[in-house]
Amino acid sequence: MFQLDRAETLRRIIRASLDVGPALSAENSRTVAALASQVRMVGRNLGQLLHAIHSGHAAPIEAALPIWEALDERVKAVDAELTAMTIAHGLKLRKAAHLLDGEGA
């Protein structure tokens, strides 16, 4: 893809990573922590629902649906945030390694 051999591509990415810095900024870390907290809250509700079912107090599916929907929303939000962060960091690395738009040796 970069018209370089694998070793040279890896060397460039490793060298660039030293200059680019950490993958997560302080703001990214706060975002991930907030999203994880939301997922844990929904997870606790899900755990309570499952505990009720196991103890013989089966809840109707209609009662569980909002919990599943909230969990699905949070998982999608976490996925979107982490994907955006990964793409942004990858672009920074490729730019620093001079590996964008077919830039080669």
N, C-alpha and C positions, 0 to 999 in steps of 0.2 A: 504494500500500500504506500509506503514512504519511499520506495525505491532504494532502500538501504538494507543491508543484511540484519538479521535479528540482533546480533551482538551490538552493532553500532546503534540501532534503535534503542535498545535497553541502556547502553552507556549514556546516550543523550537524555533519556528520560530520568535516569538516576541523577546525573549532574544537574539537570533542571530542577529536580525535586529539592535539591539542597538550597537553591536560590528562591524557589517559589514559596516555601514555608509550609506550615501545617495545612492539612486538607480542610479542617474545620476552623472557621474563625470563631471568635468569642460569640458573635451574634448567631452563627450556625449552631454552636453548642447549646445556647439558650433555647433556640427553636426546637432542636432535637429533644432537649429535656422537657419542654412544655408538651410536645406531642407525646412523648413517652408517658408523661403523667396522665394525659387524657386517656390513653390506651389502658393504663393500669386501672383508672376509675371504672371504665366500661368493663374491664376484665373482672373487677370485684363484683359488679352487678351480675355478670355472667356466672361467676362462681357461686353466688348466692342462689341464683336460679337453679343451677345444677345440684346444689346441696338440697334444695327443696324437693327436686324431682327424686333424688336418691333416697330421701327420707320418707317418700310416699306422698308427698304433698305436690302432686303434679300440677303445674301451672298450665293453663290453656296456651296454645301456640300464639294466640293473639297477644298475650302478656309478654311473651318472649321476643316477639318480632321487633319492638323498638330497641331492645338491647342488641340484637343481631345487626340491625340497621346502623346503630350508633357505632358499634365495633367496626363494621365494614367502612363507614365514613372515616373513622380515625386511622384505620390501616391504610386506606387510600391516601389520606393526607400525609402520613408518614412516608409512604412510598414516593409520593410526588416530591416532597421536600428533599428526601435523600437522593432521589434521581437528579433533581436540579443541582444539588450540591456536588454530586459526583461528576456530572457533566461539566460544571463550571471549573472544578479543580482539574479535570482532565484537559480541558481547553488551555488552562494556564500552564500546565505541564508541557503540552505539545508546543505551545507558543514559545516557552522558554527553551525548549529543546530544538527549536527550529524545525518542527515536524508538521507544520500546517500547510495546506494547499500544495502538497507535493514538493515542498522544499526538501531538497536532498543534499547529498554530499557536495 
